[in-house]
Amino acid sequence: MNLMKNLIKKIITLPLSLVFKTKIGKIISDKFLDLSLKNINEIVYLDCKLKFVVPNWINRFRIDTFATKEPETLDWIGNFKKNSIFWDIGANVGLYTCYAAKSKDCKVFAFEPSIFNLELLGRNISANNLSDQVTIVPIPLTENLFENKLSMSTTEWGGSGSTFGQNYTHDGSQLVKKFDYKTIGLSMDQAISLLKIPQPDYIKIDVDGIEHLILKGGSETLKNVKSLLVEVDDSFKVQKENTTDYLQKAGFTLTKKTHSELFDNSQYSSCYNQIWIKK
């Protein structure tokens, strides 16, 4: 099946690559790119109207499965108090950032270091008229302040599977790297002390692998967080055990652990969203 897919891809892309080398081909290519970034879909979820840029299949999938891929995340956001401060760590293209900001009037800090996702994140924030409510923080969070590489498994808009300062992916296995660059990472505590970002009421962490390291660097921040949602892979024992340890020490209680049926029989079948609260 993979050989057939690769063959079809070559049959399609080879003639196109030759056409796009011509003058008229370059003009057509530029026009297609411009049109793809202007392709905006509108969805409605619980009377909340949202608009998202849909330039490729990944973003189309994200929009089509908005209500079914992570319903627990939407329900969790639905319980936010109005005008709260929300940190979306691993914001990707901003689906949950925009939903929280628009449905709950939250002030959102969207942490997303991927240069490929940042453009769509910015476009989606603008499309929903949320520029006054959402602050993009284009740097990775980790356990401490240091310079290292952000390694990425894809360069597609809306892609996931990147890691900062490590070589593993969501389940602890070796990341198959397709692109990387050096940047600066810092901890949650340093985001507050050095960048003066406000203390969050709610935190979502979904960064495909180093969630436990981010929690390790947030001992002071976690003291004043009301609730936290974190994605954990049960097969990644170090991540799972450390996440539980850090959150319990910070006074949190695990109230829910779930994923939708879309995760079953996939490479993410052992990944679950854990919802923790302070009682």
N, C-alpha and C positions, 0 to 999 in steps of 0.2 A: 504494500500500500504506500509506504514512504517513497519507494523507488518510483512508483507511478506518479505520485504527487510532484516529486522533484523533476521528473521528465516533463510533465505538463507545464510546470513553472518555467523550465528552460525554453520550451517551445513557444510560450507566450512572451517571455521577457527578452529573448534574443532579438526578434524583429523590432520590438519596441525600443530597445537600447540603441539599435542602429538608426531608427527614425529620430530619436531624441537627440542624436548627435548633429542632425541637420539644423539649419537656421529655423525653418518652419517648425521642426520638431521641438526645438527649445522653447519657442513661443507657446506651442500647445501644452508642453510640459508645465511651464510656468502658470498657464491658465488653469490647468487641472489642479495644481497645488493650491492656487488661490481659491478656487471653487470649493475644494475639500475643506478648507478652513472656514468657509462661510456656510457650510452645511450644518444647520442647527436644528435639533429636535426638541420639541416641548413635551414634557410629561406632567401628569398631575397625580400627586400622591396625597391622600387625605386632605384634599382641597388646597394643597400647596403646589403652585405652578412653578416648574423649574425648566430651564433651558440649558442644553449642553451641546457643545461642538462635537460632531461625529465625522471625523475625517477617515476612519478606517474600521475594520471589523472588530478590533478590540473594544473601541469606544461604543460601537453599535451594540455589542454584547453587554457592555456595562449598563447601557441605557435600557435595553430590552429586559434585563434581569434586575432592574433597580429594586423592585418590590419583592423579588423572590430569592436573590442571591444571599443577602444578609438581612432578613426581616428582623432578627434580634437586634441588630445595630440601629435600625430605624425605630423600633419600639423603645430602645434605650434612650435614644435622642428625644423621643416623644415625651419622656419623663423629666427632661431638663426643666429647671426653673427659668422663667423668662429673664432675659438680660444677663445671663451667666457668661462666664469666660470659659471657652472650650479650646483645648489644644488637640488638633487633629494631626497626630504624628504618623507620617506616611500617608499624606493626603492624596497622593496620586493626582488625578485630574479634578478632584474637588467635589465628588458626588455628595459625600456626607458633610463636608465643609459648607456647601451651599444649602443643603437641606436644614442643617442646624441653624445657620444664620438667618434663613428666610422663615422657617416655621417657628423658631423660638426667640428670634431677635437676639441671638447670641453674638458676642464679640469673639471671633474665631482667629486663632493663630494656626495657619496651615503650614506644617513643616514638610517640605518636599524638596530633596536635593537633586532629583533627576532633571537634567537639562532638557530632556525630551518631554517630560510631563509638565514642566513649569509653564511652557507656552499655553498649553490647553487649560491648565489651572487658572492662569490669568485671564484667558478668554472666557472661561465659564463663570468666573467671578464677575467679569464685566457684563456678560450676557444677562445675568440675573440682578444687575444693578446693586452689587454688594461690596463695591470698592471701599465704602466707608466702614463696613463691618468686619471685613476680612483682611488680615495681614499675612502676606506670604513670607515665610522664613525659609530661604533656599539653602539651608545647611542641614547636614545630618545630625541627629542626636545620638549619643553613645554614653560611655561611662565617665569620660573625662575629656579635657581639652587637648587635642593633638591633631597633627596633619597626617593624612593617610589617603589611600585610594578608595573611591567609590567604584566598586566593580559591578557591572551590569550584565544580565543574561540576555537582554534585548535592547534594541535601539528604537523600537516602535513607539509612537505616541500612545500613552495609556498603558504601557507595559509595566510589569512588576518583576520581582525576582532580582533585586539589587541588594548589595550589602556594603557597609562602610567599615574599613579596617579589618575585615575578616575574609575568609575564603569559602565560607559555607552558606547554604541557602536555608529555606524555611524548616527543613527536617534535619539539619545538621550535616547533610551530605555536601560533597564538593560542588561549588558553584561553577557552572560552565560559562566562563566569561567571554563576552563578545565585545566589550567596550569598557574602558575605565579612564579615570582622570583623578588627579589629586585635588583635595579640598580640605577644609577645616571642619572638624566635628567638635562638639562640646556636649556637656551633660545638661540635664533638665535644670539642676540647681544653678549651673552657670548661665543658662539662658535667662534666668531671673536676676542673678547677681551681676552679670556682666552686660547683658543686652537690655536689662530692665523690662523684660516682658512680664506682664502681670501674672500673678499667681492664678492657676487654673482652678475652676470648680469641677470640671470634667476633663478626662483625658481618654483618647482612643489611641492605641498603639498597634499598628499593623505594618511591619517593615520587613517581613519575610526572613527572620532569623535572629536578629540581635535585640529582640524585645527585652530579654532579661538583662542585657548590658545597659539598656536605657533606664530600666528600673533601678539598677544598681547605682546609677548616677543621679538619682532623684530622691534620696532619703529625706531631705528637707522639704522638697516640693510636695511629696506624697502626704506629709502630715496634715495638709489643709485641703486635700482633694476629697470631694464628696463621693464620687463614683468613678470607676475606671473600667474600660473595656480593652482587653488585650487578646490578640490572636496567638495561640500556643499550639505547637505540634506535639502531640502525645508521644510520638516516636523519638523526639529530640529530648532525651531525659535531662540533660543539663539545663536546657532552657525551661522545661516544665518544672523541675525541682527548685531552681533558683527563683523563678517567677513567683511560685507559691511562697517561698521563704521571705522574699523581699516584701511582698504585699501583706502577708500576715504580720510581719514585724512592724509594718506601718499602720496596723490597726484595721485592715480590710477583712471582710468576710466574703467568700465566694458564694454568689447567689444563683448563678446560672452558667452552664457550659453547654454549648450547642453549635450546630451548623446545619445549613439547609441540605435538602436531598441533592442539590446540585453538586455538592462536594463528594457524595458517595461514588465509589468506583472511579475516582479520579486520583491524580497525584497528590491532591490535598485532602484525601479522605481521613487522615488522622489530625487534621487542623480543626481547632474549635475556637470559637469566640468565648472567652471567659468574662463574665461581668461581676465585678467586685464593688461592694459598697461599704461605707462606714456606718455602723449601727450606733 
